[in-house]
Amino acid sequence: MALSTRHPGQPLRVLIASDTFPPDINGAARFTERLAGGLVRNGNDVHVLAPAYSNKWGTFTEVHDGVEMTVHRLRSRRLIIHKTLRFVWPLTLKKHVDKILNDVEPDAIHSQSHMVLGRVLAKSGKERGVRLIATNHLMPENLLKYLHLPQFLERRVKAKLWKDTGKVLAKFDHVTTPTRRAAELLEQAAGIQNVLSISCGIDATKFANPTRTTNKPFRVLFLGRLDWEKHIHNLIRAVAKLPKEIDFQVEIAGDGSQRKYLGDLAQELGVADRVQFLGHVTEAELPLAYERATVFAMPSIAELQSIATMEAMASGRPVIAANAMALPHLVHHGDNGYLFEPDDVDDFSACLLKLATADQKELDRLSENSIHLIQSHDIKRTLAIFEGLYRGDQDARQQSDDNLEEYSRPIGRLSLAVRRAERRMRRQALIALGRISDEIKEGIDEIRSDVAKTAKKVDRQVRKGVKKTVSKAKKTIKRREQ
């Protein structure tokens, strides 16, 4: 069956499927939510297929990323091996998926995971001639830790998981992943060809702020799942090695299977009074957490991109990250932060010390460079690319701007004109924020003024009424006395 084609400007009907979706808190869930929200704002009809999180399952209108969308919740069970993730029972899944596809009749299906939903949708979508796109957010290595397999079996199981990944993804018309490094890994390990690199993208304006980066006090932030592959224990060990004269604070936002272990480790190393566990951070609190940080730390060894790192960069914060997987794509050593060798706690601590003792000029330089690099990860570009894939537009650009040659150049080689233009854009964004703040203040002042005027008017009317009542009472008393 031939795939349908939509012309640019025509609204699309898209079914986005993900084995993890809010209220889950992880990179794949957050990307799926923001992709769906952005597509809705662009005028498209978006349907999300995801596990249910209670006994209530079916089709609902839900609000995600600030907009309403249709979410088809499937009956699910919690994974025994994981604290938060759930899975949909596969035996009856195709029947439910087929019914939803018959009702929705999407122009395109975009799978965010191949493990359960993506596997079924690949088959059902092919049967209906629907265009199929898959984005891979998963490394099989991330699952092995939770399976508690003997070490001699890990390599064999890992190879089989990658082979299965390739078998499923080969059924899709386009396979994407967030970075070129992640694409190369998928091509080599899973045997998939022509994987597209499309950044998850963020709306950087949500994180722009007027606060300069300062190391007085020196505040380190980590945000993400508190699970083994994030290697947050290395962050706690690294700060514990800082010289005693360094006044530091660590904020760890998120939840996961290692929460108790990390708290015990901080206690054991004598830094528990300097390490604060924030738990879940709301969307409103998120920009403020980045704004008060000196540096964002990402010690993970299994990032196919890292939305939290991009948000920190949009906030104008330097980043210290493990030199692993796709993190070097975001953190350019010496430009907008530093890379340390994975599991080398001494190297990690030395990078932290550089920022803790840096002067303001150096902090400003690192911050500026983070803002420069994040401009290539604009969510609008990401949305435009995916809309082109959904429509079947072969002439549209199919990879995001971070794949351009200039993105990888050392920032010191950028032309002065480019640097000045970026500073001008930054100032304009901050001025806009200031204007919004001023407008809010003016609005509040107007309301206060109106309230004050109304109060005075009411007060005059009350006084007038009281005077009339008193006057009448006096006249009545005089008449009675006569």
C-alpha positions in Angstrom: 0.0 0.0 0.0 1.4 3.4 -1.0 2.2 5.9 1.8 0.1 9.0 1.8 1.7 12.4 1.3 0.7 15.7 3.0 1.7 19.1 1.6 3.5 21.6 3.8 1.0 23.7 5.7 -1.6 20.9 5.9 -2.4 19.7 9.4 -1.2 16.2 10.2 -2.8 13.5 12.3 0.1 11.8 14.2 0.1 8.9 16.6 3.0 9.0 19.0 3.7 5.8 21.0 5.9 5.5 24.0 6.5 2.9 26.7 7.2 5.8 29.0 5.2 9.0 29.2 4.4 11.5 32.0 3.9 11.1 34.9 7.2 9.2 34.2 10.2 11.5 34.6 13.0 10.6 32.2 14.5 11.8 29.0 12.3 9.8 26.6 9.1 10.7 28.5 10.0 14.4 28.5 11.0 14.4 24.8 7.7 12.7 23.9 5.7 15.2 25.9 7.4 18.2 24.3 7.3 16.8 20.8 3.5 16.2 21.2 3.0 19.6 22.7 4.9 21.4 20.0 3.0 19.5 17.3 -0.3 20.5 18.8 0.7 24.1 18.9 1.6 23.9 15.2 -2.0 23.0 14.5 -1.7 19.2 14.2 -4.0 16.5 15.6 -1.9 14.5 18.0 -2.7 11.2 19.7 -0.4 9.6 22.3 -0.4 5.9 23.0 1.1 5.1 26.5 0.7 2.9 29.5 -2.0 3.7 32.1 -0.9 4.5 35.6 -4.0 3.3 37.5 -7.1 1.1 37.0 -8.4 3.8 34.7 -7.5 3.0 31.1 -9.0 4.2 27.9 -9.0 7.4 25.8 -8.7 10.7 27.7 -8.1 14.4 27.0 -5.0 15.3 29.0 -2.9 18.5 29.4 0.8 18.0 28.7 3.4 20.7 28.0 0.6 23.3 28.6 -1.7 22.0 25.8 -4.6 19.6 25.5 -4.0 16.4 23.6 -5.7 13.0 23.2 -4.0 10.2 25.2 -4.9 6.6 24.8 -3.9 4.8 28.0 -3.4 1.1 27.9 -3.8 -1.3 30.8 -0.4 -1.9 32.3 1.6 -3.4 35.2 4.6 -2.1 37.1 7.9 -3.6 36.1 9.3 -5.6 39.1 12.9 -4.8 38.2 12.3 -1.0 38.1 10.9 1.5 40.6 8.7 3.6 38.3 8.4 2.1 34.8 5.4 0.1 33.7 4.7 -2.2 30.8 1.7 -3.1 28.7 0.7 -6.7 28.5 1.8 -7.8 25.0 -0.6 -10.7 24.4 -3.7 -8.6 23.8 -1.9 -5.5 22.7 -2.3 -5.8 19.0 -6.1 -6.1 19.3 -6.2 -2.8 21.2 -3.7 -1.1 18.9 -5.6 -2.1 15.8 -8.8 -0.6 17.2 -7.1 2.7 18.0 -5.5 2.9 14.5 -8.9 2.2 12.9 -10.4 5.0 14.9 -7.6 7.6 14.5 -6.4 6.8 10.9 -3.1 8.6 11.4 -0.9 10.0 8.6 2.2 8.8 10.5 3.1 6.7 13.6 6.1 7.8 15.6 7.4 5.2 18.1 9.7 6.3 20.9 10.6 2.8 22.0 10.8 -0.6 20.3 10.5 -2.9 23.3 6.7 -3.3 23.5 4.5 -0.7 21.8 6.9 -0.1 18.9 7.1 -3.8 18.1 3.3 -4.1 17.6 2.9 -0.7 15.8 5.6 -1.7 13.3 3.4 -4.6 12.2 0.0 -2.9 12.4 1.3 0.3 10.7 2.7 -1.7 7.8 -0.6 -3.5 7.3 -2.3 -0.1 6.9 0.3 1.6 4.8 1.0 4.2 7.5 4.3 6.0 7.4 6.5 4.7 10.3 9.1 6.7 12.2 11.1 5.4 15.2 13.3 7.3 17.6 15.7 5.2 19.7 16.3 6.5 23.3 17.5 3.2 24.7 20.8 1.5 25.2 20.4 -2.2 26.1 23.2 -1.8 28.6 20.8 0.3 30.7 18.6 -2.7 31.2 21.3 -5.2 32.1 21.9 -3.7 35.6 18.3 -4.4 36.6 18.4 -8.0 35.4 21.1 -8.9 37.9 22.7 -11.4 35.5 25.9 -13.3 36.1 28.8 -11.3 34.5 29.6 -14.1 32.0 26.0 -13.9 30.6 26.0 -10.1 30.2 27.9 -9.9 27.0 25.8 -12.6 25.3 22.5 -11.0 26.5 23.7 -7.5 25.4 24.4 -8.8 21.9 21.0 -10.4 21.6 19.3 -7.3 22.8 21.1 -5.2 20.2 20.2 -7.7 17.5 16.5 -7.6 18.6 16.6 -3.8 18.5 17.9 -3.9 14.9 15.3 -6.5 13.9 12.4 -4.3 15.1 13.7 -0.9 13.9 14.5 -2.2 10.4 10.7 -2.3 9.9 10.3 1.5 10.1 10.6 3.9 7.2 12.9 6.2 9.1 15.0 5.6 12.3 16.3 8.6 14.3 18.3 9.1 17.4 19.3 12.4 19.1 23.0 12.7 18.2 25.4 11.6 15.5 27.4 9.5 18.1 24.2 7.7 19.1 23.4 7.1 15.5 26.8 5.6 14.8 26.4 3.3 17.9 23.0 2.2 16.6 24.3 1.5 13.1 27.2 -0.5 14.4 25.6 -2.4 17.2 22.1 -3.0 15.7 23.1 -3.2 12.0 20.7 -0.3 11.0 21.7 1.9 8.1 21.1 5.6 7.5 20.1 6.5 11.0 19.1 10.2 11.2 20.5 12.5 13.9 17.8 14.8 15.2 18.3 16.6 18.4 15.5 16.3 21.0 15.6 20.1 21.0 14.4 22.5 23.7 12.7 25.9 23.9 15.7 27.8 25.2 13.6 30.9 25.9 12.0 29.1 28.9 15.4 29.0 30.6 16.9 32.4 29.7 17.6 34.4 32.9 19.4 37.6 33.8 21.4 36.0 36.6 25.2 35.8 36.1 26.9 32.5 37.0 28.6 32.8 40.3 30.7 30.5 42.5 30.0 32.4 45.7 28.5 30.1 46.9 29.7 27.2 44.7 26.5 25.3 43.9 26.5 22.0 41.9 23.2 20.7 40.4 22.3 17.3 39.1 18.9 16.6 37.6 17.6 13.2 36.4 16.7 9.7 37.4 18.6 8.5 40.5 19.6 5.2 38.9 22.8 3.3 38.5 23.8 4.3 35.0 23.7 8.0 36.0 26.7 7.4 38.3 25.6 10.0 40.8 27.7 8.3 43.4 30.8 9.7 41.5 29.4 13.2 42.0 29.2 12.7 45.8 32.6 11.2 45.9 34.1 14.0 43.8 32.7 16.8 46.0 33.9 15.0 49.1 37.5 15.3 47.7 37.3 19.1 47.3 39.5 21.1 49.7 37.9 22.0 53.0 38.1 25.7 52.3 35.7 25.3 49.3 32.2 26.3 50.5 30.0 24.0 48.3 26.4 22.9 48.1 25.1 20.0 46.0 21.4 19.9 44.8 20.2 16.5 43.5 16.8 16.7 41.8 14.8 13.6 40.8 14.0 10.2 42.2 15.0 6.6 41.5 16.2 3.3 42.8 19.5 4.7 44.3 18.0 7.4 46.4 18.7 5.7 49.8 22.1 4.5 48.7 23.2 8.0 47.7 22.0 9.5 51.0 23.9 6.8 52.9 27.0 7.5 50.8 26.8 11.2 51.5 26.5 10.4 55.3 29.5 8.0 55.1 31.7 10.6 53.3 30.8 13.4 55.8 29.1 15.6 53.3 25.4 14.9 54.1 24.9 18.5 55.4 26.0 19.8 52.0 24.0 17.5 49.8 20.3 18.2 49.4 17.9 15.8 47.7 15.1 17.9 46.1 13.0 15.0 44.8 10.7 15.8 41.9 11.0 19.3 40.6 8.0 20.9 38.9 8.1 22.7 35.5 7.7 26.0 37.4 10.7 25.2 39.7 12.9 23.8 37.0 14.3 27.1 35.5 15.0 28.4 39.1 17.0 25.3 40.0 19.3 25.9 37.0 19.5 29.6 37.6 20.8 29.3 41.2 23.5 26.7 40.1 27.1 27.5 39.4 27.6 24.3 37.4 25.5 21.4 36.1 27.0 18.0 36.6 26.2 15.0 34.5 28.3 12.0 35.4 26.2 9.5 33.4 27.8 6.9 31.1 24.7 6.1 29.1 23.3 9.4 27.6 22.2 9.3 24.0 21.8 13.1 24.4 20.7 14.7 27.7 17.8 17.1 27.8 18.7 18.2 31.4 22.2 19.2 30.1 20.7 21.2 27.3 18.4 23.0 29.7 21.3 23.9 31.9 23.2 25.3 28.8 20.2 27.4 27.9 20.3 28.8 31.4 23.8 29.9 30.7 25.5 27.4 33.0 28.8 25.6 32.5 28.6 21.8 32.5 30.9 19.2 33.8 30.2 15.8 32.3 31.6 12.3 31.8 33.5 11.8 28.5 31.1 9.1 27.5 28.5 8.4 24.8 26.9 11.6 23.4 27.8 14.0 26.3 31.0 15.3 24.5 28.6 16.4 21.7 27.1 19.0 24.1 30.1 19.7 26.4 33.0 21.0 24.5 36.0 20.6 26.8 37.4 24.0 27.8 34.7 25.9 25.9 31.5 25.6 27.9 32.7 23.3 30.6 34.9 20.3 31.2 34.9 16.5 30.5 36.3 14.0 32.9 37.1 10.3 32.3 34.2 8.1 33.4 34.6 6.7 36.9 37.8 8.8 37.5 36.6 10.6 40.6 39.9 12.5 41.0 39.6 13.9 37.5 35.9 14.8 38.2 36.9 16.6 41.5 39.7 18.5 39.7 37.2 19.8 37.1 34.9 21.0 39.9 37.8 22.7 41.6 38.5 24.7 38.4 35.0 26.2 38.5 35.0 26.6 42.2 38.1 28.8 42.0 37.5 30.5 38.6 37.2 34.3 38.4 34.1 36.0 37.1 35.6 36.6 33.6 36.1 32.9 33.2 32.7 32.0 34.5 31.1 34.5 32.0 33.1 33.0 29.1 31.9 29.5 29.9 28.3 30.7 30.3 28.4 32.6 27.0 29.7 29.5 25.2 26.9 27.3 26.6 24.3 29.8 25.2 26.1 29.7 21.9 26.1 25.9 21.6 22.5 25.5 22.6 21.2 27.6 19.7 21.7 24.6 17.4 19.2 22.6 19.4 16.1 24.7 18.8 12.9 22.7 19.3 11.3 24.5 16.3 13.9 23.0 14.0 13.3 19.6 15.5 9.5 19.9 15.0 10.0 21.0 11.4 12.2 18.1 10.6 9.8 15.5 12.1 6.8 17.1 10.4 8.7 16.7 7.1 9.3 13.0 7.9 5.6 12.6 8.7 4.6 14.2 5.4 7.1 12.2 3.4 8.8 15.4 2.2 12.0 14.1 0.7 13.4 17.6 0.0 13.2 18.8 3.6 16.3 18.8 5.8 16.4 15.6 7.8 19.0 16.4 10.5 19.3 19.1 13.1 21.8 22.0 13.1 24.1 20.5 15.6 25.2 18.2 12.8 26.7 21.1 10.8 30.5 21.4 10.7 30.6 24.8 12.5 29.0 23.2 15.6 32.1 21.2 16.4 34.6 24.0 15.9 36.4 25.3 19.0 34.5 28.4 20.0 37.6 30.5 20.1 37.7 30.3 16.3 34.2 31.9 15.8 34.2 35.2 14.0 33.8 38.3 16.1 30.7 39.2 14.1 29.0 35.9 15.1 29.9 36.4 18.8 28.6 40.0 18.8 25.3 38.8 17.1 24.8 36.1 19.7 25.4 38.6 22.6 22.9 40.9 20.9 20.3 38.1 20.8 21.0 37.3 24.4 20.5 40.9 25.5 17.3 41.1 23.5 16.0 38.0 25.2 16.8 39.4 28.6 15.3 42.8 27.7 12.1 40.9 26.7 12.1 39.2 30.0 12.5 42.5 31.7 9.6 44.0 29.7 7.4 41.1 30.7 8.4 41.7 34.3 7.7 45.5 34.0 4.3 44.8 32.3 3.4 42.5 35.2 4.4 45.2 37.7 2.5 47.8 35.7 -0.6 45.5 35.7 -0.3 45.0 39.4 0.1 48.8 40.0 -3.0 49.4 37.8 -5.0 46.9 39.8 -3.9 48.4 43.1 -4.8 51.9 41.8 -8.3 50.7 40.7 -8.8 49.0 44.0 -7.7 52.2 45.9 -10.1 54.3 43.8 -13.0 51.9 44.3 -12.3 51.8 48.0 -12.3 55.6 48.2 -15.6 55.8 46.3 -17.2 53.2 48.5 -15.9 55.0 51.6 -17.4 58.3 50.4 -20.7 56.6 49.7 -20.7 54.9 53.1 -19.9 58.2 54.8 -22.6 60.0 52.9 -25.1 57.3 53.8 -24.2 57.5 57.5 -24.6 61.3 57.5 -28.0 61.1 56.0 -29.1 58.4 58.5 -27.8 60.5 61.4 -29.5 63.6 60.1 -32.8 61.8 59.8 -32.5 60.4 63.3 -31.8 63.9 64.8 -34.9 65.3 63.0 -37.1 62.4 64.3 -35.9 63.0 67.9 -36.6 66.7 67.7 -40.2 66.1 66.4 -40.9 63.7 69.2 -39.6 66.2 71.8 -41.9 68.9 70.5 
